[in-house]
Each structure stands twice: as structure tokens, then as C-alpha cells.
């Protein structure tokens, strides 16, 4: 049984257009889809290593959530889950856990769209 918990989980700030952030994706078993006042958003726990809107990020990074409606977050969910649903993880013929241990660059284009690439 989980203990009692109050408060909010920290969310990563938006990456400004034309900038990038460096992140590590948490294990996909922790990913969720959350209803927000702006509609459903993909909630991906991450460790944040660099971001233009944060000063002095420690070398171990900052644990937070990437909350997004961006196409790239939907594509990540579709890559990992059957029908994009967190309750139905796909089976992979490679070590998916190893992929999540890598760092990723989250790119915000000048047009405000996002892309992500493994470093």
C-alpha cells in the first residue's frame, strides 16, 4: 500500500523555440497520460541535465516530468506502447531499458514543434 502523499510533482518548463534540453527518459512503466485543463497530456518522468530556462542544474540532474501534447511525445508513446496506451507495453527484440539509460536531446524548433534524438 502506498503512503499518503500531498503536493505536486515538478514539471519541466517548456523549452524556448530555437533551444534544446538534455534529458534522460525514465523507465516506460512510469509513463502516464494525465487529464489537464488543456486536455490529455503525455506525462513522461525524466531527469533534466540541461535546459536554457534553468540556472545551475546539478550534475546528477533534476527529476521532473515532461508534460506534453506535442506530436513527439505521442510518437514516443506509440513507439513504446500498443495503441499508445501505457497499460499495453510492446515487446521489443532489443534491450529497451538500455535505450532509456541514454541521454536524449529535446529540440524545440523555431516553429515551436518538438523533436527528440538520442545522444
C-alpha positions as semicolon CSV with decimal commas, in nm:
position;residue;x (nm);y (nm);z (nm)
1;X;0,000;0,000;0,000
2;X;0,138;0,341;-0,096
3;X;0,187;0,602;0,174
4;X;-0,006;0,925;0,196
5;X;0,134;1,196;-0,030
6;X;0,046;1,563;-0,082
7;X;0,173;1,829;-0,321
8;X;0,253;1,839;-0,689
9;X;0,521;1,671;-0,894
10;X;0,765;1,912;-1,057
11;X;0,715;1,959;-1,431
12;X;0,985;2,069;-1,673
13;X;0,936;2,418;-1,815
14;X;0,880;2,448;-2,189
15;X;1,195;2,462;-2,397
16;X;1,203;2,803;-2,568
17;X;1,176;2,800;-2,951
18;X;1,516;2,750;-3,115
19;X;1,666;2,593;-2,800
20;X;1,739;2,241;-2,674
21;X;1,735;2,049;-2,346
22;X;1,922;1,733;-2,249
23;X;1,716;1,468;-2,070
24;X;1,713;1,103;-1,972
25;X;1,379;0,923;-2,004
26;X;1,254;0,728;-1,703
27;X;1,152;0,366;-1,731
28;X;0,843;0,348;-1,950
29;X;0,649;0,169;-1,674
30;X;0,622;0,513;-1,507
31;X;0,476;0,692;-1,812
32;X;0,114;0,811;-1,793
33;X;-0,148;1,010;-1,975
34;X;-0,291;1,281;-1,747
35;X;-0,603;1,489;-1,792
36;X;-0,527;1,860;-1,756
37;X;-0,724;2,180;-1,800
38;X;-0,580;2,183;-2,156
39;X;-0,685;1,827;-2,232
40;X;-0,493;1,500;-2,204
41;X;-0,113;1,528;-2,192
42;X;0,163;1,272;-2,203
43;X;0,346;1,263;-1,869
44;X;0,697;1,126;-1,910
45;X;0,919;1,124;-1,600
46;X;1,268;1,244;-1,689
47;X;1,598;1,354;-1,544
48;X;1,682;1,701;-1,675
49;X;2,052;1,772;-1,738
50;X;2,043;2,096;-1,936
51;X;1,774;2,349;-2,019
52;X;1,802;2,716;-2,118
53;X;1,540;2,822;-1,860
54;X;1,717;2,667;-1,559
55;X;2,027;2,800;-1,384
56;X;2,278;2,570;-1,217
57;X;2,135;2,223;-1,281
58;X;2,334;1,978;-1,063
59;X;2,546;1,720;-1,248
60;X;2,311;1,442;-1,130
61;X;2,024;1,631;-1,298
62;X;1,677;1,724;-1,176
63;X;1,398;1,465;-1,159
64;X;1,079;1,606;-1,307
65;X;0,803;1,530;-1,558
66;X;0,786;1,630;-1,919
67;X;0,416;1,709;-1,971
68;X;0,334;1,749;-2,338
69;X;0,071;1,736;-2,608
70;X;0,343;1,762;-2,873
71;X;0,346;1,517;-3,161
72;X;0,687;1,389;-3,050
73;X;0,552;1,279;-2,710
74;X;0,266;1,098;-2,885
75;X;0,521;0,930;-3,116
76;X;0,724;0,816;-2,814
77;X;0,410;0,663;-2,661
78;X;0,325;0,492;-2,992
79;X;0,683;0,357;-3,013
80;X;0,668;0,207;-2,663
81;X;0,302;0,109;-2,616
82;X;0,040;-0,080;-2,815
83;X;-0,217;0,175;-2,934
84;X;-0,024;0,443;-2,740
85;X;-0,175;0,320;-2,412
86;X;0,054;0,291;-2,107
87;X;-0,129;-0,023;-1,994
88;X;-0,006;-0,214;-2,302
89;X;0,375;-0,206;-2,340
90;X;0,515;-0,354;-2,659
91;X;0,765;-0,639;-2,671
92;X;1,098;-0,542;-2,826
93;X;1,369;-0,755;-2,986
94;X;1,638;-0,530;-2,831
95;X;1,713;-0,401;-2,481
96;X;1,466;-0,115;-2,446
97;X;1,592;-0,043;-2,092
98;X;1,935;0,034;-2,237
99;X;1,780;0,289;-2,473
100;X;1,621;0,471;-2,180
101;X;1,951;0,488;-1,992
102;X;2,095;0,703;-2,273
103;X;2,066;1,081;-2,278
104;X;1,838;1,244;-2,533
105;X;1,832;1,591;-2,686
106;X;1,490;1,753;-2,683
107;X;1,481;2,008;-2,964
108;X;1,230;2,292;-2,987
109;X;1,214;2,426;-3,341
110;X;1,159;2,793;-3,419
111;X;0,813;2,687;-3,538
112;X;0,750;2,568;-3,178
113;X;0,734;2,197;-3,269
114;X;0,947;1,946;-3,081
115;X;1,181;1,668;-3,192
116;X;1,391;1,430;-2,987
117;X;1,710;1,241;-3,070
118;X;1,927;1,002;-2,877
119;X;2,278;1,129;-2,798
